[in-house]
C-alpha cells in the first residue's frame, strides 16, 4: 500500500501495533495463510485504524486493506438501529392499547373501519421495529440460539395462518411437501426465517399462481413463480432497507425481511442459497447444519 511503502522488508511488529496479534502470530509460526480483521495502530496515520489483514505464507507477504470507513459506517447503522428500537417501541405499544380501547367503545361501523386501518398500520410499524431489533440483537451477539424439538407441521400451519390474508388476497396455492416430522432447532429463528421467506414469495408472486414449500431433514425450500430478481441485484437483496425497483412497484415492504433471514441463518449456522430468473421466479434454499 502507498501509505506504508516504507514498511516493506521490515518486521511488521516493529512498524504496527496490533490490537489482537494472536491470529497473525499463529499464521507466521505455522506457515499457514490467514485472513482476519483487526484494529491496528500506525504512527504514520496517527492512531488506530481497522484493517483486513492477509498473511500469505508463500510467497511470504503481509497485506493490509483499510476497512475503517466501512467499520465506522456499520457502527453508525448499528447505533441508529438501537436508538430507533428504543425510542419507537414504547410509543407503538401505547398506540396499540389506545386503538384497541377506541375500537371496543366505538359503535359507528365507518369509524371502526378507520380505526382498524390505523391499527393495521401500527402493527406493520411494530413488525418493522421488531425486525430491526432482531438484526441488532444478532449483530451484538445478544441472542443465543436454543436447541428445541420442533413439530414441523405445526410450525408450518402457524406461519401459513399468519399469512392467510396474503394467500387469500392473491388466490395463491401453497403446495407443501413436508418429509420430516420434527427438527432440532431454535423455534424463533426457524419460524422467523420461514415466515419472512414465505411472505416475500407470496408478495411477489402473480395472482392465481403457486408457491412450493418443501422441508426435509436437510433443507427448507421455498419456490415461487413471481417477478423474480434481476441477476445484478441478487446480492443486494440481503442489504438492509434495499428493495428492487420492481418489488417497490408490486408490494409494500420494509426491505428488512431478507436481511433478518441472513443474520438469523448465520447465527444458527445455516447456509443460504438464492437463485432467481427475472419474471420467471425465485428459489430460496436454507440448508440446515449436518
Steps between C-alpha positions, in 0.01 A plus 500: 500500500617852432450600863753249625756461221774573754394186691604265218763259625461594867368292789127580503494502881759780499283712274145419614331439836222242472199502729479119478821357351435132582358404158796651316756347737340158455502536120867600489610230745310220325559620144126510424313768307272704726246777445340697782380845604689694764545844649853617416694799635722682250724793586478635146119522506510620860263253662302179487354382170297192409664270247434174330836328544608228258813294562621286208762241588622435143625737373517656844320833512270701724212695347294767677162617371365809674139434605476784752236694307289189448531413870398852608201488266389163639534627857295809413226280349504276807473798736213641294318165510541472877373855555207449262384186679530665841321823403218350291407175676328649806291762313378228263389292797300795635341561157393135475334513842318827429377380159373174650301695761357738238393211276333330798305816595404617148156422355528660156602240236662774290716621789584144604626429148729805514628398842573151367698655213706699752547189714624305198766764428611505864547122487701539178727756668535267796616216273757730336637608839505138616703394196749783560525378859571143384781618272649714777484215752673266254773756423566567868508129581214537750289216362621146563330231288317230693468134406132403508298213360266661246185346353548599135136466388384707795759768421396513133130527588576780747692701239243442224220613730698818567529559123145396410404855399769500228407151381130586475553843347705367208331157479834320527525127558776402743609148403665327795740206502597432861726194531602538864288497816734680739816710482753592768533878466425837656126554453526880489773491234336234283154659521632848418697371200205297369253786547721763335587282201140385446374856540738615225399212274131585541548876459693470176304213345244561229131454591358147461849345500672248727767513769683176575618425854721200571657407832711192571770418754768668286340818367207736465401608148256771390440543127274758338403587144493875540690802375844362585814702570738635234839329520686824576279560806511152658774588753340830595171349620674405826590864571288676760222718354590409139212411268520445127316757284251235386436389860425859602239526223336167578462492880560695817788396721778614731802346329584317824358151442798340325767683706336353811501157333870531420600607852296229667624233258861599575422495871363145477777377269269449201598552137288705259470443125298747293438458128266703283402576143345834423123471433518121544541445874726456800623199696622538858686215673596484866744218568500377859816405684596140430 
